[in-house]
Amino acid sequence: MTLILQVEGVTKRFGGLQALTNVTFDLPEGQILGLIGPNGAGKTTLFNCINGVYTPEEGTIRFQGEDVTGSKTYDMARRGLARTHQIVQPLEELTVRENVMAGACFGRENHKLSDAGNIADEVMEFVGLAPKAEQLAASLNVAQKKRLEMARALAARPYLLLLDEVLAGLNPSEIGGMVETIKQIRNRGITIIMIEHVMKAVMNVSDRMVVLDYGQQIAEGTPTEIANNQQVIEAYLGDPELAKKLMGED
């Protein structure tokens, strides 16, 4: 089992606020890791530490065996890490195709525009945006902008993809479609960490899960173990009967 990511004792402070405290987990290649917890638990802060937006005060982050703690975001992109954002951030003055091309140009393979166009076409087909290729990104609805974020990240040809609430704001049909796309991404050999509040979806797509609460890592395990963890139920799920429903046992 090859580990693509090792997070060891990561601690992050903002002035007097302790946003993360001693977070530690390993992520094997090819798995989907669900990262859950209440709002303000530190999930996006952890993403920002992993991909270089923030440098943790303590701890070590290793990507593909190398210490990348405090690396710049563009260095992490070149190494093969890509992410989406909780608040979608398309380049609204550009077309959908041009947005996806940007991912290819500034990703792991550092493509020229000519090659980036071919990659963009393939990725747009994969995520279902090919019919929208020449539309301005600003014209897309929420579900389409989520897919555009994902397409731009995939065009960077990542080894590890960080998904920050890609299901938020979607209806049940759109959630189902996005979950299938996430599974197909994993089938392409890309490892995934996903922050998500749509619990049934993340429980059913994740291989393992990590739970944060007030910046503390309160649990790690399989979805079944997490759904039945008393501390997780009290801190986040709220209802012991919810576990069976989340695992599709209702």
C-alpha positions in Angstrom: 0.0 0.0 0.0 1.6 3.3 -1.2 0.7 6.4 0.8 0.1 9.5 -1.3 -0.4 11.8 1.6 0.8 11.8 5.2 -0.5 14.5 7.6 1.4 14.4 10.9 0.5 16.5 13.9 -0.7 19.5 11.9 -1.6 22.5 14.0 -2.7 25.9 12.7 -3.4 29.1 14.6 -4.8 32.5 13.6 -3.8 34.8 16.4 -5.4 33.5 19.5 -7.7 31.1 17.5 -6.5 27.5 17.4 -8.0 26.3 14.0 -6.3 22.9 13.9 -4.7 20.9 16.7 -2.5 17.9 16.0 -4.3 16.5 13.0 -2.8 13.2 11.9 -3.8 10.7 9.2 -2.4 8.7 6.2 -4.1 8.5 2.8 -3.3 5.5 0.5 -3.2 6.0 -3.2 -6.5 5.4 -5.0 -8.8 5.9 -2.0 -11.6 8.4 -1.3 -11.3 10.1 2.2 -14.3 11.9 3.5 -13.5 14.9 5.7 -16.6 15.8 7.9 -17.5 17.9 10.9 -19.6 20.9 11.9 -19.2 24.3 10.3 -16.0 26.0 11.6 -14.4 22.6 12.5 -11.3 23.4 10.5 -11.9 21.3 7.3 -11.1 24.0 4.7 -8.2 25.2 6.9 -6.8 21.7 6.7 -7.2 21.8 2.9 -5.4 25.1 2.8 -2.5 23.7 4.8 -2.3 20.7 2.5 -2.3 22.7 -0.8 0.0 25.5 0.4 -2.3 28.4 1.1 -1.3 28.3 4.8 1.8 27.0 6.5 1.0 25.1 9.7 2.7 26.3 13.0 3.4 22.7 13.8 3.4 19.3 12.1 4.5 17.9 8.8 2.7 17.3 5.4 4.3 14.7 3.1 3.0 14.3 -0.5 4.3 11.2 -2.4 6.9 10.7 0.3 8.3 14.2 0.2 8.0 16.9 2.9 5.9 19.7 1.3 5.1 21.6 4.5 4.8 25.2 3.7 5.2 24.7 -0.1 3.6 27.3 -2.4 0.2 26.5 -4.0 1.8 26.6 -7.5 4.5 24.2 -6.4 1.8 21.8 -5.1 -0.1 22.1 -8.4 3.1 21.2 -10.3 3.5 18.2 -8.0 0.1 16.9 -8.9 -2.4 18.3 -6.3 -5.5 20.1 -7.5 -8.6 21.4 -5.6 -12.0 22.8 -6.0 -13.4 25.6 -3.8 -16.5 25.8 -1.6 -17.4 29.1 -3.2 -17.1 28.5 -6.9 -14.5 30.7 -8.5 -14.8 30.5 -12.3 -13.0 33.0 -14.5 -16.3 34.5 -15.5 -15.1 36.6 -18.4 -13.7 33.4 -20.1 -15.6 30.6 -21.8 -16.0 27.2 -20.2 -13.4 25.8 -22.5 -10.9 28.5 -21.6 -11.5 28.0 -17.9 -10.6 24.3 -18.3 -7.6 25.1 -20.5 -6.3 27.3 -17.6 -6.2 24.2 -15.4 -4.1 22.3 -18.0 -1.7 25.2 -18.5 -0.9 25.7 -14.8 -1.2 22.1 -13.6 1.3 19.2 -13.3 2.1 18.9 -17.0 2.5 22.6 -17.7 0.9 22.4 -21.1 1.0 25.0 -23.9 -2.3 26.4 -25.1 -2.4 24.1 -28.2 -2.2 21.0 -26.0 -4.4 22.5 -23.3 -7.3 22.8 -25.7 -7.3 19.0 -26.4 -7.1 18.2 -22.7 -10.0 20.7 -22.1 -12.2 19.0 -24.7 -11.6 15.5 -23.2 -12.3 16.7 -19.6 -15.4 18.7 -20.6 -16.8 15.5 -22.2 -16.0 13.5 -19.1 -17.8 15.9 -16.7 -20.7 16.6 -19.1 -19.9 20.2 -20.0 -19.0 19.7 -23.6 -22.3 21.3 -24.9 -21.4 24.4 -22.8 -17.9 24.8 -24.1 -18.2 28.2 -25.8 -20.5 29.8 -23.2 -19.1 32.3 -20.8 -18.5 30.7 -17.4 -20.7 33.5 -15.8 -23.7 32.1 -17.6 -23.6 28.7 -15.9 -26.0 27.6 -13.1 -24.7 26.4 -9.7 -24.5 22.7 -10.6 -22.7 23.5 -13.9 -20.2 25.8 -12.1 -19.5 23.0 -9.7 -18.7 20.8 -12.6 -16.6 23.5 -14.1 -14.5 23.8 -10.9 -14.0 20.0 -11.1 -13.1 20.1 -14.8 -10.5 22.8 -14.3 -9.0 20.8 -11.4 -9.0 17.6 -13.5 -7.3 19.3 -16.5 -4.4 19.9 -14.2 -3.9 16.1 -14.3 -3.6 15.7 -10.5 -2.6 12.6 -8.5 -4.6 14.0 -5.5 -7.8 16.0 -5.8 -9.3 18.0 -3.0 -13.1 18.5 -3.3 -14.5 21.2 -1.1 -18.3 20.7 -0.8 -19.0 19.9 -4.5 -22.4 18.7 -3.6 -23.6 21.8 -1.7 -26.6 23.6 -3.3 -27.4 20.6 -5.6 -30.7 18.9 -5.9 -30.9 15.1 -5.3 -30.6 14.3 -9.0 -27.6 16.5 -9.4 -26.0 15.0 -6.3 -26.5 11.5 -7.7 -24.8 12.5 -11.0 -21.9 14.2 -9.2 -21.3 11.2 -6.9 -21.1 9.0 -10.0 -18.6 11.4 -11.5 -16.5 11.3 -8.3 -16.5 7.5 -8.5 -15.3 7.6 -12.1 -12.5 10.0 -11.1 -11.3 7.5 -8.6 -11.6 4.8 -11.2 -9.1 6.8 -13.3 -6.6 6.3 -10.5 -6.9 9.8 -8.8 -7.0 9.9 -5.0 -9.6 12.1 -3.5 -10.3 14.0 -0.2 -13.8 15.4 0.0 -15.2 17.8 2.5 -18.9 17.3 2.5 -22.1 18.0 4.5 -24.4 15.8 2.4 -23.8 12.9 4.8 -25.5 10.0 3.0 -23.6 10.7 -0.2 -20.2 11.1 1.5 -20.8 8.0 3.7 -21.5 5.9 0.7 -18.6 7.0 -1.6 -15.8 7.2 1.0 -13.4 4.4 1.8 -12.4 6.0 5.1 -13.4 9.2 7.0 -11.8 11.7 9.3 -14.0 13.8 11.6 -13.0 17.3 12.9 -14.6 19.3 15.7 -13.3 22.6 16.9 -10.1 21.8 15.0 -9.6 18.6 16.9 -9.6 15.2 15.1 -12.2 13.3 17.1 -12.5 10.1 14.9 -11.0 8.2 11.9 -12.3 5.0 10.4 -14.6 3.4 7.9 -18.0 5.0 7.2 -19.7 2.3 9.3 -17.3 3.0 12.2 -17.9 6.7 11.9 -21.7 6.5 11.7 -21.7 4.4 14.9 -19.1 6.5 16.8 -20.7 7.9 19.9 -18.4 11.0 20.0 -19.2 11.8 16.3 -23.0 11.3 16.9 -22.8 13.8 19.8 -20.6 16.3 18.1 -22.1 16.3 14.6 -24.7 13.7 13.6 -26.9 14.4 16.6 -29.2 11.4 16.3 -28.1 7.8 16.9 -30.9 6.6 14.5 -29.3 8.6 11.8 -26.4 6.2 11.5 -28.5 3.4 9.9 -30.1 5.8 7.5 -26.8 7.2 6.4 -25.5 3.8 5.7 -28.5 2.9 3.6 -30.0 0.6 6.2 -33.2 2.4 6.6 
